[in-house]
Amino acid sequence: MITIQKNIRFYDGRKYEKLVIRQYTHRDVAGLLSLQKECFPSPFPQELLWSKEQLHSHIETFQEGALCALVNDVIIGSMTALIVQFDPGHPDHTWAEITDHGYIRNHNKEGNTLYVVDISVSPSYRKVGIGKWLMQTMYELTVSKQLERLLGGARIPRYHKYSHELTAEQYVEAVLEGEKNDPVLSFLLHCGREPVGVVRNYLEDEESLHYGVLMEWKNPFYQKTGCVSPF
């Protein structure tokens, strides 16, 4: 198992705070549940928040892809992933299908893709780079595991405001052209992810009208016969 332990300084607007990124454990479940409620209040469907059972399953199934971020020993961010076999020629899927309804018991250690299940950052710590540090750590895991790509479906929570005039594909293009701003899509673009397609009925999400946008980061060190790690 790859053990991740990062000690980082980030600027919170006043000073450089200490940030720890590591894999979460069974002892962290209460903190992770609290973070979920803080990050995704109603109208986000509360039944989609992590349960204790799902979090324990992440740890037991693929702890390498279960990350949390802490400040002063308090969990202020998390990110979860599993490995899947992804075929770009047949990209359509739902979040429930590809994540085993969030339990990730379908994790495939022989797969080619690190798939992001979830990323959460406390509203009190947004816009200071916590999400980018979590994403960068997942990129490093993608390289270390010799995988072809990191992939995940992005919500587009502002799309409902423009659906009367734009298709989901046109909305994504408008964000790319700088004509619209979407908090999730724009964040992932800033992290180096690239949209590769729009998926209908990806997730129960009224703000996104149930659309998801597949966002990819290709491992620049990947080779079909193996991968040379720079780390």
C-alpha positions as CSV (number, residue, x, y, z in Angstrom):
1,M,0.0,0.0,0.0
2,I,1.2,3.5,-0.8
3,T,1.1,5.6,2.3
4,I,0.5,9.3,1.8
5,Q,1.5,11.9,4.4
6,K,1.9,15.5,3.3
7,N,2.8,18.5,5.5
8,I,2.1,21.7,3.6
9,R,1.8,25.5,4.3
10,F,-1.0,27.4,2.8
11,Y,-1.9,31.1,3.0
12,D,-5.2,31.8,4.6
13,G,-5.2,35.6,4.0
14,R,-3.3,36.4,7.2
15,K,-0.6,33.8,7.7
16,Y,0.8,30.5,6.4
17,E,-1.2,27.7,8.1
18,K,-0.1,24.1,8.4
19,L,-2.1,21.6,6.3
20,V,-1.8,17.8,6.6
21,I,-3.0,15.5,3.8
22,R,-3.1,11.8,4.6
23,Q,-5.3,8.8,4.1
24,Y,-8.4,8.7,6.3
25,T,-9.0,5.9,8.8
26,H,-11.9,4.5,10.7
27,R,-11.2,7.0,13.5
28,D,-11.9,9.8,11.0
29,V,-15.5,8.8,10.1
30,A,-17.3,11.2,12.5
31,G,-15.2,14.1,11.2
32,L,-15.9,13.1,7.6
33,L,-19.7,12.9,8.2
34,S,-19.6,16.4,9.8
35,L,-17.7,17.7,6.8
36,Q,-20.2,16.3,4.3
37,K,-23.1,18.1,6.1
38,E,-21.2,21.4,6.1
39,C,-20.3,21.1,2.4
40,F,-23.6,19.9,0.9
41,P,-26.5,21.5,2.7
42,S,-30.0,21.3,1.2
43,P,-31.2,21.5,-1.5
44,F,-28.5,19.0,-2.3
45,P,-30.1,15.6,-1.7
46,Q,-29.1,14.6,1.8
47,E,-29.4,10.9,1.0
48,L,-26.4,11.3,-1.3
49,L,-24.1,12.3,1.6
50,W,-21.7,9.6,2.8
51,S,-22.9,7.1,5.3
52,K,-20.8,5.5,8.0
53,E,-21.0,2.2,6.0
54,Q,-19.8,3.8,2.8
55,L,-16.8,5.5,4.5
56,H,-15.8,2.3,6.2
57,S,-16.1,0.5,2.8
58,H,-13.7,3.1,1.3
59,I,-11.1,2.4,3.9
60,E,-11.4,-1.3,3.7
61,T,-11.5,-1.5,-0.1
62,F,-9.0,1.1,-1.3
63,Q,-7.5,3.2,1.5
64,E,-4.8,4.5,-0.9
65,G,-7.5,6.6,-2.6
66,A,-9.2,7.8,0.6
67,L,-7.7,11.2,1.4
68,C,-8.4,13.9,4.0
69,A,-7.0,17.3,4.7
70,L,-6.6,18.6,8.3
71,V,-5.9,21.9,9.9
72,N,-5.1,21.8,13.7
73,D,-6.3,18.1,13.6
74,V,-9.7,19.1,12.3
75,I,-10.8,17.6,8.9
76,I,-11.5,20.4,6.5
77,G,-11.4,18.5,3.2
78,S,-11.6,15.0,1.7
79,M,-11.3,13.3,-1.6
80,T,-12.1,9.7,-2.5
81,A,-11.3,7.6,-5.6
82,L,-11.2,4.0,-6.8
83,I,-9.6,2.3,-9.8
84,V,-11.8,1.2,-12.7
85,Q,-11.4,0.0,-16.2
86,F,-12.5,2.8,-18.5
87,D,-13.2,2.6,-22.2
88,P,-13.2,6.0,-23.9
89,G,-15.2,4.5,-26.7
90,H,-18.1,3.8,-24.4
91,P,-18.0,6.7,-21.9
92,D,-21.6,6.8,-20.7
93,H,-22.3,5.7,-17.1
94,T,-23.9,6.9,-14.0
95,W,-22.2,7.9,-10.8
96,A,-24.0,5.0,-9.0
97,E,-22.9,2.5,-11.5
98,I,-19.2,3.4,-11.6
99,T,-18.9,3.9,-7.8
100,D,-21.1,0.9,-6.6
101,H,-23.5,3.4,-5.2
102,G,-20.7,5.1,-3.3
103,Y,-19.4,1.9,-1.6
104,I,-16.6,1.3,-4.3
105,R,-16.7,-2.5,-3.8
106,N,-16.2,-2.7,-7.6
107,H,-12.7,-1.3,-7.2
108,N,-10.5,-3.0,-9.8
109,K,-6.8,-3.0,-9.0
110,E,-6.1,-4.1,-12.6
111,G,-8.0,-1.1,-14.1
112,N,-6.5,1.7,-16.1
113,T,-8.2,4.8,-14.5
114,L,-8.3,6.4,-11.1
115,Y,-11.9,7.6,-10.8
116,V,-12.8,10.4,-8.4
117,V,-15.9,9.6,-6.4
118,D,-16.1,12.8,-4.3
119,I,-14.2,16.0,-3.3
120,S,-15.3,18.2,-0.4
121,V,-13.7,21.3,1.2
122,S,-15.2,23.2,4.1
123,P,-16.7,26.5,3.0
124,S,-14.4,28.2,5.6
125,Y,-11.4,27.0,3.7
126,R,-12.4,27.4,0.1
127,K,-10.4,29.6,-2.4
128,V,-7.1,29.0,-0.5
129,G,-6.0,26.0,-2.5
130,I,-7.1,23.1,-0.4
131,G,-9.0,21.5,-3.2
132,K,-6.0,21.9,-5.6
133,W,-3.7,20.2,-3.1
134,L,-6.0,17.2,-2.8
135,M,-6.3,17.0,-6.6
136,Q,-2.5,17.2,-7.0
137,T,-2.1,14.4,-4.5
138,M,-4.5,12.3,-6.6
139,Y,-2.5,13.1,-9.7
140,E,0.6,11.8,-7.9
141,L,-1.3,8.6,-6.9
142,T,-2.3,8.2,-10.6
143,V,1.3,8.3,-11.6
144,S,2.5,6.1,-8.7
145,K,-0.1,3.4,-9.6
146,Q,1.0,3.6,-13.3
147,L,-2.6,4.5,-14.4
148,E,-3.5,6.0,-17.7
149,R,-5.7,8.8,-16.4
150,L,-7.6,10.4,-13.6
151,L,-11.3,10.8,-14.4
152,G,-14.5,11.9,-12.7
153,G,-17.9,13.4,-13.4
154,A,-18.3,17.0,-12.5
155,R,-21.6,18.7,-11.4
156,I,-22.6,21.8,-13.3
157,P,-24.6,23.5,-10.5
158,R,-25.3,26.8,-12.4
159,Y,-26.6,25.1,-15.5
160,H,-30.2,25.3,-14.4
161,K,-30.1,29.1,-14.7
162,Y,-29.2,28.8,-18.4
163,S,-30.9,25.6,-19.5
164,H,-33.7,27.6,-21.3
165,E,-31.1,29.0,-23.7
166,L,-28.3,26.5,-23.8
167,T,-27.8,22.7,-24.0
168,A,-25.5,21.2,-21.5
169,E,-22.8,20.9,-24.1
170,Q,-23.2,24.6,-25.0
171,Y,-23.1,25.5,-21.4
172,V,-19.7,23.7,-21.0
173,E,-18.4,25.5,-24.1
174,A,-19.6,28.8,-22.7
175,V,-17.6,28.1,-19.5
176,L,-14.5,27.2,-21.6
177,E,-14.9,30.5,-23.6
178,G,-15.1,32.5,-20.4
179,E,-18.7,33.5,-21.0
180,K,-20.0,31.7,-18.0
181,N,-18.6,30.7,-14.7
182,D,-19.5,27.4,-12.9
183,P,-18.0,26.8,-9.4
184,V,-17.3,23.1,-10.0
185,L,-16.4,23.1,-13.7
186,S,-14.2,26.2,-13.4
187,F,-12.4,24.8,-10.3
188,L,-11.6,21.5,-12.2
189,L,-10.3,23.4,-15.2
190,H,-8.0,25.4,-12.9
191,C,-6.8,22.1,-11.6
192,G,-5.8,20.9,-15.1
193,R,-8.7,18.7,-15.9
194,E,-10.2,18.6,-19.4
195,P,-13.8,18.0,-20.3
196,V,-14.2,14.9,-22.5
197,G,-18.0,14.6,-22.7
198,V,-21.4,15.3,-21.1
199,V,-23.3,12.5,-19.5
200,R,-27.1,12.6,-19.1
201,N,-28.7,11.3,-15.9
202,Y,-25.3,11.0,-14.3
203,L,-26.4,12.0,-10.8
204,E,-29.6,13.0,-9.0
205,D,-28.9,16.7,-9.0
206,E,-31.6,19.3,-9.7
207,E,-29.2,22.2,-10.0
208,S,-27.2,20.4,-12.8
209,L,-30.5,19.0,-14.2
210,H,-28.9,15.6,-13.6
211,Y,-26.1,16.1,-16.1
212,G,-22.4,15.3,-15.3
213,V,-19.3,16.4,-17.3
214,L,-16.6,13.8,-17.5
215,M,-13.3,15.6,-16.6
216,E,-10.0,13.9,-17.4
217,W,-6.3,14.4,-16.4
218,K,-4.1,12.2,-18.6
219,N,-1.0,10.8,-16.9
220,P,1.9,12.4,-18.9
221,F,4.2,9.6,-17.8
222,Y,2.0,6.7,-18.8
223,Q,3.3,4.1,-21.2
224,K,1.3,1.1,-22.4
225,T,4.2,-1.2,-21.4
226,G,4.7,0.6,-18.1
227,C,5.1,3.9,-16.5
228,V,8.2,5.7,-15.5
229,S,7.5,7.6,-12.2
230,P,9.2,11.0,-11.7
231,F,8.9,10.7,-7.9
